[in-house]
Amino acid sequence: MDRPSLLPRPNRSRWVSQFGLGIAALIGWILIVASFQSFLDFRTLLYEGKDWFRDDLVFLNKEVRLTDSIGLSDSEIDMRLLDKIRAVDGIAFAEPVYRNDFAAAVQIGGGVFPTIYSEIFLEAVPLELFVPEVAEWQWQEGDALVPILIPRQFLNLYNFGFAPGKGLPPVSEETAKRVRFSLLCYPTSGGSPEVFTASIAGFSDRIESIVVPLSFLAYANQRFGRGSNETYGRAAIALTNPDSAEFHRLLEDNRLRAGRDTRETARLRMLLDLCLVAFGSAGVIILLLNLLLFLADIETSISDHRSRIEKLYFLGYTPSALARRLVFRKIVGLGLPALVGLAFAWYGREKIIQPLSNAGIEISPHIANLTILLWTILIFGSAFWLITRIQSRLKGMYR
């Protein structure tokens, strides 16, 4: 014999309304989970390759014109212009990009491998433009190894251009980091070069040249170069507001160019953020309305069956027990759409990742732990709020 329910079962019309609320809750959960996960994914893509440097790092250089080529003007950045850059609102930090003023070259290979020799130029930026995790990147006199950063494009040119033509195997980034090679510094005054052992500390898409620690370049310029230099080819800045009108007016007035499409990147980031916030907010609003409708439906049930609830109370049913029985179906109606919404987001992600991967856009195939944590907090928070409100309502009725 079936145990009778505490309250009458809902009629067919109420089941239809419950089904509609479930569909609305499902849409809300999909919007929340998908928009938050997309926010994390897009952030990863926008900041991809920026693991060595601050996110707001921007390089500035002057536009080279014909008058520069024939000696009537120059494309250098002097201290006066650097001070103007520092005074612009939205620029948190601005320093010159230091360069070698002596001849330098690298040599790698020998033995069974072909020797590769190439003249290079070196650059260095202050430690303030590195992220804290790599702030220890530096060199001091007497160190056996000089760490360098190179553009990731250099390795691609070797793997897909030089190596196939020479019949050599491609080299992965991890393999390249294990290679030691010679860094030759030629004194400006003449004489034999001094040879340093160097290794690749990492790769970056943010740079166009070989970057060495500032301490090494300062030492090498003093030892092999002509001394101090008051003009620079480029400046490195920390730009907190890439869409600043004052900043772009500075660029136009001083024929400066900012790397990496600064304004376009900022606008893209803002557009993505606005879209994802809009979708996420829509999902949160739908869930809030859904909870309020759940609560209104339960309030209606309590009002319709007030006398029955009072009798149950006199039979020994506490408000907590009644609340748990009363909202059990509501919790199922709340939790089931949450689970299905998470499953939909997971399934949709699997379908999207493969085409993106084929296009060369790498995204983690798994939903982030932060997204799972947000989902868990929302579902348990909603259930706790719903049960607490019903308990409070029943206790008030008993009083």
Number of C-alpha atoms within 10 A of each C-alpha: 3 4 5 8 8 13 15 10 10 10 8 9 9 12 12 11 13 19 13 13 22 21 15 17 27 26 19 27 28 24 24 29 26 25 23 21 23 18 18 15 16 17 14 15 13 14 12 14 15 18 17 20 21 17 19 18 19 22 21 20 21 18 15 15 13 10 11 13 11 9 8 9 12 16 19 18 21 16 14 9 15 19 12 12 21 16 14 16 14 17 18 14 17 24 21 22 22 24 22 20 20 20 17 20 17 19 16 15 14 9 6 6 9 11 10 11 12 11 11 14 16 19 20 23 21 16 17 15 21 19 15 13 10 12 14 10 17 15 18 13 10 6 10 11 15 22 19 21 20 20 17 17 14 13 18 16 11 16 17 12 12 14 15 12 10 9 8 13 11 16 14 11 15 11 10 15 16 11 12 16 19 19 21 21 22 20 20 15 9 8 8 9 16 14 16 15 15 19 18 21 17 17 23 17 15 21 18 13 15 18 21 25 21 21 17 18 21 17 14 20 21 15 15 21 19 14 12 10 11 9 17 18 16 24 23 22 26 21 23 15 17 21 17 16 13 13 18 17 13 17 18 11 8 15 14 19 19 20 14 12 11 19 17 12 14 15 13 12 14 13 12 16 17 12 13 21 16 14 20 22 16 16 24 18 14 21 23 15 16 20 20 13 15 20 18 12 16 18 16 12 15 19 11 11 13 14 11 13 21 14 11 16 16 9 9 9 15 15 21 16 12 19 22 15 14 19 19 14 12 22 19 13 19 22 19 15 21 24 16 15 23 23 14 17 20 18 11 12 19 14 10 12 17 15 11 12 13 9 9 9 11 15 16 11 13 11 19 13 10 12 19 14 10 13 20 13 12 16 17 13 11 18 19 12 13 20 20 13 14 22 21 13 15 21 14 10 13 11 5
